Amino acid sequence: MPIYLDGHATTPIAPEARDAMMAAWHRVGNAGSPHSAGLHASVSVDAGRAAVAKLIGADASEVVFTSGATEANNIAILGVAGRMGSADRPRIVVSAIEHKAVLEPARSLRSKGFDVVEAPVDRQGRIDLDVLRTLIDDRTLLVSIMAANNETGVLQPVAEVAAIARKTGALIHCDAAQAVGKLPLDVFELDVDYLSLSAHKLYGPLGVGALYVSAAAPRPNALVFGGGQEGGLRAGTLPAPLCVGFGVAAELAARRLAADAIHVHGLSERFLRGLKARHVSFSLTGGGAERLPGSTSLMVEGIDGEQLVDKLGRDLHISTGSACNSGQIQPSHVLRAMGLSSTEMKSSVRILFGRYNSTEDAEAAAGLFAAACAA
């Protein structure tokens, strides 16, 4: 059985979420229908929504279900731009290391008259706050900053960015897909207007996510039109079983947050000690920057990351850079923004231990990794 350590790409579904979804799939009902089957589906969707809201410290009325974080990011960026326009506040600021699901919709707005600026990061992969202060002004409509990077796991100072943005009246969006369920996050402490989530990054099902829209923030324009579901912001029949699974995964994450963090941090440390004991020469991408528990991004001296991943394919599942870029023969935009050399970028791999990994997994992974490096 291969050891799965690619939690940045997706996480295995929690058995509790899977079982709840299976039960929901055996029931027929559209959450928008007025009969008892529809009402039952609606109640189950509402329970899932409430659990997701509780995980991030929001009110259930502020949570909009989507197909995932990519759609949530698009609604936040394109929807806000469409609602507010570019006449008074034409500038949108995003960090240079955002996921493509933030960068691409933001860049597309240049053709609509927006001034889209990509803020730099330092060599550790953290946003440069001094430069950011010079980029955000009273012409800025929206600032988008991720909570944790999907390649390095490095955390971003979201609340500090929000404080800078608030001084100019700019709106704040946070892509929290990698961090929700792994770190304690509260939308009021972060002081964000919009926050994107993905169920499959916190041991929930693929195909469902959510966008937090603060009750005090401008409501984005809808990108999809139809039956007016989700308060008119996201049309389409709600997938009740997926919403149920998302809710159960969120409840479980809330209960296990501290225990999971301790567990995966210990596994990551054990893995790194195992590499050192086997004389693997490596350095951490992002150095000593604070990162997600269990997340390790390595540059391995003298090793081609893609070849290493291929060698390990049957026994150990890890990856190089963002999974969304896999198959493209080009350097990671994240690592490039951090100022890494082409050699460093080629030698980089990412690993994220998860809730269901064991001590034995960490030990075996170190052995497999070291053997592949030596081969």
BELVENJO-V974771 format. One record per helix or strand. SS is the DSSP state (@ for helix, = for strand). FROM is the first residue (numbers start at 0). TO is the last residue. Records with the same first field share a line. If there is no record, write none. Layout:
SS->FROM-TO / FROM-TO
//
This chain:
=->2-3 / 5-5 / 62-65 / 90-94 / 114-118 / 120-120 / 126-126 / 139-145 / 147-147 / 153-154 / 170-174 / 179-179 / 182-182 / 193-197 / 208-212 / 281-283 / 290-290 / 294-299 / 315-316 / 318-318 / 347-351
@->14-24 / 35-55 / 59-61 / 68-83 / 99-111 / 128-134 / 157-165 / 186-189 / 198-200 / 229-231 / 239-276 / 304-311 / 322-324 / 332-336 / 341-345 / 358-373
//
